């Protein structure tokens, strides 16, 4: 039994429509909604920010997300783990 499915974004869930920026198409959004209605949770693993999907998908609930290449983990709307860097570490 599948309890949760994580998806990458770029080149997997996101698509480019000609000159428009990457977006999640209606079919994928509906498939995710139906999957969640059947009891399978959906999550995202990405190098992007956890806030990125709010702008790209029309689903109301937040997703469990592993963001910033694993430096930030959100589950049920709560931050479980966050790794921060100093300005000097970022410059390096």
C-alpha contacts under 8 A as a table, 3 or more apart, distances in Angstrom:
res1	aa1	res2	aa2	distance
2	X	5	X	7.39
2	X	40	X	6.48
3	X	39	X	7.24
3	X	40	X	4.92
3	X	41	X	6.18
4	X	40	X	5.26
4	X	41	X	4.45
4	X	42	X	5.67
4	X	43	X	7.21
5	X	40	X	7.16
5	X	41	X	6.31
5	X	42	X	5.06
5	X	43	X	6.08
6	X	42	X	5.88
6	X	43	X	4.41
6	X	44	X	5.07
6	X	45	X	6.29
7	X	12	X	7.32
7	X	13	X	6.98
7	X	42	X	7.86
7	X	43	X	6.41
7	X	44	X	4.97
7	X	45	X	5.93
8	X	11	X	7.83
8	X	12	X	5.85
8	X	13	X	6.52
8	X	44	X	5.97
8	X	45	X	5.16
8	X	46	X	5.70
9	X	12	X	5.28
9	X	13	X	4.74
9	X	14	X	5.40
9	X	44	X	7.27
9	X	45	X	7.37
9	X	46	X	6.24
10	X	13	X	6.45
10	X	14	X	5.37
10	X	15	X	7.50
11	X	14	X	5.91
11	X	15	X	6.53
12	X	15	X	7.49
13	X	24	X	6.18
13	X	28	X	7.31
14	X	22	X	5.55
14	X	23	X	5.12
14	X	24	X	4.92
14	X	25	X	7.52
15	X	22	X	5.07
15	X	23	X	5.63
15	X	24	X	6.40
15	X	25	X	7.36
16	X	19	X	7.39
16	X	20	X	6.30
16	X	21	X	5.90
16	X	22	X	4.53
16	X	23	X	6.64
17	X	20	X	5.36
17	X	21	X	7.11
17	X	22	X	7.09
23	X	56	X	5.67
23	X	57	X	7.69
24	X	28	X	6.56
24	X	29	X	6.70
24	X	56	X	6.25
24	X	57	X	6.22
25	X	28	X	5.55
25	X	29	X	6.33
26	X	29	X	5.03
26	X	30	X	6.06
27	X	30	X	5.18
27	X	31	X	6.10
28	X	31	X	4.99
28	X	32	X	6.16
29	X	32	X	5.24
29	X	33	X	6.25
29	X	57	X	6.97
29	X	58	X	7.46
29	X	59	X	7.31
30	X	33	X	4.99
30	X	34	X	6.14
31	X	34	X	5.19
31	X	35	X	6.03
32	X	35	X	5.04
32	X	36	X	6.15
32	X	42	X	6.95
33	X	36	X	5.23
33	X	37	X	6.21
33	X	59	X	7.52
34	X	37	X	4.96
34	X	38	X	6.31
35	X	38	X	5.16
35	X	39	X	6.71
35	X	40	X	5.58
35	X	41	X	7.40
35	X	42	X	7.84
36	X	39	X	5.12
36	X	40	X	4.87
36	X	41	X	5.36
36	X	42	X	6.70
37	X	40	X	7.30
42	X	63	X	6.51
42	X	64	X	7.00
43	X	63	X	5.33
43	X	64	X	4.67
43	X	65	X	5.45
43	X	66	X	7.89
44	X	63	X	6.88
44	X	64	X	6.50
44	X	65	X	4.76
44	X	66	X	6.21
44	X	67	X	7.72
45	X	65	X	5.86
45	X	66	X	4.66
45	X	67	X	5.95
45	X	69	X	7.58
45	X	70	X	7.84
46	X	49	X	7.64
46	X	65	X	7.77
46	X	66	X	6.30
46	X	67	X	4.99
46	X	68	X	6.31
46	X	69	X	5.96
46	X	70	X	7.87
47	X	67	X	5.46
47	X	68	X	4.15
47	X	69	X	4.38
47	X	70	X	7.58
48	X	52	X	6.76
48	X	67	X	5.78
48	X	68	X	5.26
48	X	69	X	7.55
49	X	52	X	5.39
49	X	67	X	5.62
49	X	68	X	5.90
50	X	53	X	6.83
50	X	65	X	6.26
50	X	66	X	7.51
50	X	67	X	5.51
50	X	68	X	7.81
50	X	72	X	7.91
50	X	74	X	7.72
51	X	54	X	5.71
51	X	55	X	7.55
52	X	55	X	5.79
52	X	56	X	6.79
53	X	56	X	4.83
53	X	57	X	5.75
54	X	57	X	5.89
54	X	58	X	7.49
54	X	62	X	7.71
59	X	62	X	7.88
62	X	76	X	7.47
62	X	77	X	6.39
63	X	74	X	7.88
63	X	75	X	7.41
63	X	76	X	7.34
63	X	77	X	7.55
64	X	73	X	7.67
64	X	74	X	5.34
64	X	75	X	4.52
64	X	76	X	6.14
64	X	77	X	7.20
65	X	72	X	7.91
65	X	73	X	5.78
65	X	74	X	5.08
65	X	75	X	6.65
66	X	69	X	7.07
66	X	70	X	5.38
66	X	71	X	7.52
66	X	72	X	5.88
66	X	73	X	4.62
66	X	74	X	6.49
67	X	70	X	5.41
67	X	71	X	6.31
67	X	72	X	5.10
67	X	73	X	6.26
68	X	71	X	5.23
68	X	72	X	6.06
69	X	72	X	7.73
70	X	73	X	6.73
71	X	81	X	7.37
71	X	82	X	5.53
71	X	83	X	4.97
71	X	84	X	7.53
72	X	79	X	7.35
72	X	80	X	7.71
72	X	81	X	5.59
72	X	82	X	4.41
72	X	83	X	6.42
73	X	79	X	5.87
73	X	80	X	5.47
73	X	81	X	5.16
73	X	82	X	6.51
74	X	77	X	6.06
74	X	78	X	5.38
74	X	79	X	4.48
74	X	80	X	5.69
74	X	81	X	7.39
75	X	78	X	5.37
75	X	79	X	6.51
75	X	80	X	6.66
79	X	82	X	7.14
85	X	88	X	7.99
85	X	89	X	5.84
85	X	90	X	6.37
86	X	89	X	5.18
86	X	90	X	6.37
87	X	90	X	5.10
87	X	91	X	6.23
88	X	91	X	5.12
88	X	92	X	6.38
89	X	92	X	5.24
